Amino acid sequence: MARLILLQRLIAVGILFAVCSYLVLVKTFYRDVLNNGAQKAYSSDLNGDLQIEKNQTRRGQSQPTHSQLEIVELRNVSVYGNHRQKKGFLTIGIPSVKRPMGAVYLLQTITYIINRTSPSEQENIVLLVFLANFDTKYNENVLKILSAKFDDYIKSGFILVLQVPENNYPPLENLKRNYNDSPEKVKWRSKQNVDYAFMFLYGKNISEYYIQIEDDVIPALGFFKDIRDFILANDKEPWVCLEFSVLGFIGKLFKSKDLEKLARFLLLFYDEQPCDWLILHFLMSMTQKEHIYHKQSLFQHLGEWSSSEEKSRKGPKIFLDIYFKDVKNNQTISTKGKVKIKIPR
């Protein structure tokens, strides 16, 4: 009898052990299934989100600005003029914005550049004119004027006229008001950053070097030779930007191979600071800690009407460069041409 009871207990313990083992196995199995299922579901959701983002971008729907890599591709741009087969030495970027006297300024600047360069120099120069206006009718009128006045230069590839559709731009409304700037000023300087970024992206393969000016400046006599000589003079030391003016973004020269980096930098921080401040951060990040100035400015600013509507409402105002080469008794920027970069706060 005692043996029978002991046998029954042993059988019960065995059954209990088997049941517990089975439950452990079942629990482990379902845990693995659930984990794998969750991973698959997450992967599916992620792929779905990426596909949705891609489709939305293609449809032109707004996306978070700093992840808009497709914007960098400059979709559906319009370029008037002929690309040269041979890569040039210098691209001169000229952004132009609608304002009082705007078209007159642009024609004057282009005319001065043509008159102050020789035919052989023009073979190594490309003017990249960016009509940075959302007013397409205004752009069409300016393009007709340019075509009528500079038709041969456009056909030869000396002048290229760029237009970028408005839907390529990131949001320009309701942006952060850093420095307590007005919403209108924030929009103006943010758009300017994007304008410049688009110019850099499009101009990155046209020439070996790229210099940015404005549409209301005149170049000094012999400016192209001076630029070439200054590049050669700095050939043995590393640099990111050489400067041929002390005013804003005028006369900033870059190696074309660095333009895409600069464009992405401006796009990333387009709504944070003005372009002439952002360039200082860019230079520091590229380990250039000093401005490298040509001893004299090669571009004089003559425009009285700002591209900012807010500033234009205050009336005409001119900012002259006292270091301009062609001014009598002009001053020298620096004896050594180098000035330590100071970041505005």
Secondary structure, 3 states (H helix, E strand, C coil): CHHHHHHHHHHHHHHHHHHHHHHHHHHHHHHHHHHHHHHHHHHHHHHHHHHHHHHHHHCCCCCCHHHCHHHHHCCCCEEECCCCCCCEEEEEEEEECCCCCHHHHHHHHHHHHHHCCCHHHHCCEEEEEEECCCCHHHHHHHHHHHHHHHHHHHHCCCEEEEECCHHHCCCCCCCCCHHHCCHHHHHHHHHHHHHHHHHHHHHCCCEEEEEECCCCEEECCCHHHHHHHHHHHCCCCCCCEEECCCCCCCCEEEEHHHHHHHHHHHHHCCCCCCHHHHHHHHHHHCCCCEEEECCCECEEECCCCCCCHHHHCCCCCCCCCCCECCCCCCCCCCCCCEEECCCCC
